[in-house]
Structures are given as structure tokens and as C-alpha cells.
Amino acid sequence: MLTLIVAGTIVLSSYVSEEKTLDDGIPYPEGYRSWTHVKTHIVRPHNPAFKIVGGFNHVYANREAMIGYRTGKFPNGSIIVSDVIHVNEDSLSTKEAERMHIDVMMRDSLKYNDFGGWRFETFDKNTANRMLTIDARTACTNCHKKTADMVFGNYRD
């Protein structure tokens, strides 16, 4: 009987441990600024998403994501980063201010099938602190579902 309890505990603990690793999230994208710069766009105050992503949005893609930008089909392992920066405007120019956060999406069609094959994450300013709740992640997914392969925009040659 004790052997059965120990075996059951081992199986259950490995299941719980495996479940945890399935939702450990995306790692902070170290070195993303050395990836391909896809484009930069500015989200202005009249945009409904301004409170969340207002300002400069510098978009970077890793090697796998660049395959997706070129073919329209993003393979597993694709990572896209949007570096969201406050805008500082004066009468002569528009400049970058401080970073607001870093938005990341990573493709793994098996692991994140419940989110359209993508996992979304937001990291706070210059840290690896995660900010998204499950509700916010669901909102990201619902908005991105409106696009081809869930990615906004095209690569600007």
C-alpha cells in the first residue's frame, strides 16, 4: 500500500511539475535589439490603445519570425518584440523618452494552442518582471485573431 501511495505521489508531482512548466511563460528576450528591426510606428492619443501602447513601438523579430514575415506563415520558435517607448514632443521634434514596457509574442502551436499558437507577455520597463494577467493575455489573443497568423503589420524592406 505504501508503495502505491509513493508511486501515486511521484506521478502526481511530475504531472504538477509538467503543468507548471507548460505555463512558465516566455523568457525575457535578451538581446532582442540585435534582431531584425521590422519597423517603428507611433501610436497617437486618438488611438483606443494609447493608454496601453501609446508612443513609439519599435518592432524586432528573431530569425524564425523573419521567415514568417517573408512567407506569411510564422513557424514555431518565432518571437516578436515591441519595445514601447514614451514620446517626448516639443515644438521642433518628436523624441523618445523612457521605456514603458516590452511586449513579446512567441509562437509554439502545440504549447499555446489555447491562445491561437502564440503566447503573449509584457515585461515592465527595463526589468524581467511580467505584467500580463490571464485576462489581459486573452484580450491580446482576441485582438490578434483579427490578423493573418495573428501578427499585425508587414516587414518593411
N, C-alpha and C positions, 0 to 999 in steps of 0.2 A: 504494500500500500504506500509506504514512504517513497519507494522508487517511482511509483506512478505520480505522486504529488510533485516530486522533484522534476521529473520529466515534463509534466504539465507546466510547471513554473518556468522551466527553461524555454519551452516552446512559446509560452505566453510572453515572456520577457523579450525573446528575439522578435516576436511579432510587434510588440510595442516599440521596440528599438527600431525596427524596419519602418514602421509607420511614421515615427518621428523623423527619420532621415528623408522620407518622401516629402516632408513639408518643412525642411530646414531652411528653405528659401535660397535665393540667389546670393552667391558671394559678392562682396563689394568688387566692382570691376577695376581692379588695379591696372594702371597703365592705359586706360581707355583713350586718353588724349593722344596716344601714339597710333591708334587705329585709324582707319579711313574716315576723314571728315566728310559726311554725307551732304550736309547743308546747315545753314543757320537761318532761322526765321525769328521774327519778333511777334509776340502775342501782345496786342494792344488792349487798353482798358475797355473797349466796347465788346471784346470777345467774352462770351459767357464763362470761359475757363480762366479768365485773367487772374482771379484770386489764387488759383492753384498753380498755373504755369505762366503767369504774366512776365514779360520781359524777353530777353534773348533766350533762344533754345538752340544750343549747338548740338547737332546730332552726329554721333560716331557709331561705326559698325565694325565688328570684328570680321575676320576673313570669311567665316561661314555666312554671316549676314550679307556680305557683299555679293556672294553667289545669289542670294535671294533678291537683292536689288537688281542684279543683272538679268535674272531669269524669271522673276515674279514668283518663285517658289522658294521659301526660306527653309533650309534644312535644319535638322536638329543640331543644336550647338550654336545657332545664331544668337548673337547678343547685340542689342541696340541700346545705346545710352543717349539720353537727352540731358545735357548739362544746362540747368535752368538758372539764369543769372538776372538779377535785378537790373533795371535800366536807370541810368542817371542822365537826365536831359538838361541842357541849358540852351540858351538862345543860339548857340553856334553849332552844337553837336549832340549826338546821342552816344553815350559810352556805357561800357559795362560797369556795374557796381559789384556788390558782394554776391556770392553764390547763394541761391535759395535752397536748392536740393538737386539731387541727381536721380532721374527716373531711368529705370532699367527694365528691359523686357528680354527674356531668354526663351528660346524655343526648345522644347522637349515634348514631342507629340504623345509620348507614352506616359511620362511622369505627370504632365499637366493637361491631360486630356479633358478634365473637367473645366478648364479655363481656355478651351479652344487650342490647346497645344502650346500655349505661351504662359509664362509666369511673369507677373509684374511686381516690381518692387520700387520703393523710393527710399533713398538714403539722405539723411539730414546733413545739409551744408557740406562740410569737409570731413565728415565722420562716416563710419560704417554703421551708424545707428539706423535701424529700419523704422519706417514711419507708417507703412500701409496696414490698415486693418483688413479683415476678410471682406467687409462691406465695400471698402474703397477698391480693393483688388477686383471685386465683382463688377464695380462700376467701370473700372478700366477695361475689363473684358467686354462688357456690354457695348461700350463706345467703340472699341477697336473692331468688334464684329462687323461694323458697318463698312469696313475696308477690305481690299483684296489681301488675303492671307494675314489679316489683322494688323497690317503695317500702314501707317499714314505716310504719304509722300513718296517721291521717287529719288533716286540718286542723281545728283546734279554733276554732270561731267565737267 
